[in-house]
Amino acid sequence: MGSQNKRRIINTTTYLLLILAIIIMCFPLAWMFSVSVRPNVEVMKMPPDWIPQIFTLEAYSKILGSPKYIRVFFNTVAVAGIVTAFSLFLGSMAAYALARFNFKGQRTVLMFLITIQMFPLVLLCIPYFRIFILLNLYDSLVALIIVYLTFTLPFCILMLRSYFLNIPKDIEEAAMVDGCSRIGAIFRTLIPMSWPAFIGAGLYTFLLAWNEFLFAVVLIESWGKRVLTMAIYSLLAEFITEWNTMMAFSVLASLPLIFTFVFLQKYMVQGMTAGALTS
Amino acid sequence: MSFNNSKNRSAPIGRSIPFVTLKFRRLYSEEILAYSFLWPSLLILTMLMVYPLLEVFRLSFYESNLTRETWVGLSNYSALLFDPFFWNIFLNTVLFTIGSVILHLVLGLGLALLLNAKINHIFRSVARGILIVPWLLAPTVAGMIWVLMLAPFGVFNGFLTALGFTSDLTNIAWLGDSSTALGSVTAMNVWRAYPFFMVMLLAGLQSVPQQLYEASQIDGATIFQQFIYITLPELKSVITTIVLLDSIWTFRAFDPVFVMTGGGPSYSSEVLATAIYYDGFQKMKFGYASAEAILMFISLFIVSAFYVRRAMNNNN
């Protein structure tokens, strides 16, 4: 009886602690949302109101009604989407080579890929700034797409490689014996079989590109080319007091990722942890 | 080796070139195939990584505002190394990193243990899902939320008032005071990135063989003893990996400090990444900033070497 009681106490404590943790950890998120539906005068009140006294969507309509801000959403979607597509395409090719062939320099290539993931990205900013001005690509989304590959491509290669390694080589070889070319065999066997890895790597790549900030600050100047993270930051400088607009912007910037996460949690976690697990 | 031999043997024959080519193709067929798949990625990454690194290294010996360059030898480095300011920034970076990593580990391990307990599995997956959300946010967004919460009129001071603290404590500008700025940024960083530890450690916990716990229970081990003698040793490898990775990520982090304090007030929360940015892009001292970046690269490289070695061992 005693041990059963003890177990019940431990069980209850576990639930209570988890609920407490959820409340604390979600508080900043709840606060972001709650500020986004207040009029701005209410935000600055001291002591703060825990629950909005006046519910208003004026901050949201301000963002959604402004072509300047809508443009920022399109820019971000375009950059993140194109980076993801390129990373998966080039990454799967390289991953295939690393998983299927034994060749001279294989170890060096692997080491190179792991090492460049450890680079301090701020180091690259100075030469990039210079090169893109020379190439006339400063303040363009193309520049962002190119430099985002520096951190998304190595990740995609390593993650897809570790997945390909778990798929037996025999399946492709059988397809090749049956008259497929190598490329045909890859498209008919390997790629259909490794879709979870493509979804995982793709989602995480998209998340990284969507959330990136440093390169956007260094390489983008005009409002027409800005991406979400930078646009939100610029609100701090431009309208220092409009906290409700900024929080509404933050909610809108985070919602797509949170929604995707709700539906594809398994793959997304797989992608997020793969960075450490593959290596 | 054998390639050289075949070249020598075929040299006198008239049709030597196609023969060598054939031989080359057969000997290096794997290499040819492999590199035909690899070259686009390798080309892009080399251009994007190796060239800029060399360029920064070169620039660190010059005084440069990007239009005019003067060779100054090692004076950027000596200026940095004898600048107490630089060491202060370095110390901030180390404190920020150590604080973040330790708290990530404590929080992540605690939550992973709770989630791994014998609880309702639907509640478990819902709780896990909710607790991961901070990690999905951009550091910029997370930083902004905390700037708002920690403002003098913010909800954090509101809490303190509600808890009955006196009013001189409840008007603190947490990010505007040099004694609390770095700590506040660290707190935000802990909140945003603990889910990585939680997820990794939960996966680690789930792969610990249950028999170990059952056997130790028969031997009369307490929960605490089980934690020290079974759980921790089983998690050691995961912990080492994520601590190394997180140290590298935090040491080079730019967004949290830049967004929340801009390094201020009076450089009290400046870290290497933001200092390099300001020295380069605001003070236009690109040579100096490059030297700073190279020193940061070297410091990171030492930690990275451990990680790369571990990763390479696991890969083979």
Interface residues (C-beta under 8 A of the other chain):
Chain A: I10 N11 T14 Y15 L17 L18 A21 I22 M25 C26 P28 L29 W31 M32 V35 V43 M44 K45 M46 P47 P48 W50 L90 G91 M93 A94 Y96 A97 L98 R100 F101 N102 F103 K104 G105 Q106 R107 V109 L110 M111 F112 L113 I114 T115 I116 M118 F119 P120 L121 V122 L123 L124 C125 I126 P127 Y128 F129 R130 I131 I146 V147 L149 T150 L153 P154 I157 R182 L207 W210 N211 F213 L214 V217 V218 L228 T229 M230 I232 Y233 L236 W243 M246 M247 S250 A253 S254 L257 I258 F261 V262 Q265 V269 M272 T273 G275 A276 L277 S279
Chain B: E30 E31 L33 A34 Y35 S36 F37 L38 P40 S41 L42 I44 L45 L48 M49 Y51 P52 L53 E55 V56 L59 L66 L111 L114 L115 A117 K118 I119 F123 A127 G129 I130 L131 I132 V133 P134 W135 L136 L137 A138 P139 T140 V141 A142 M144 I145 W146 V147 L148 M149 P152 F153 G154 V155 N157 G158 T161 A162 W191 F196 V199 M200 A203 T241 I242 L245 I248 F251 R252 F254 D255 F258 V259 L272 A273 I276 Y277 G280 F281 F286 A289 S290 A293 I294 M296 F297 L300 F301 S304 Y307 V308 R310 A311 M312 N314 N315 N316
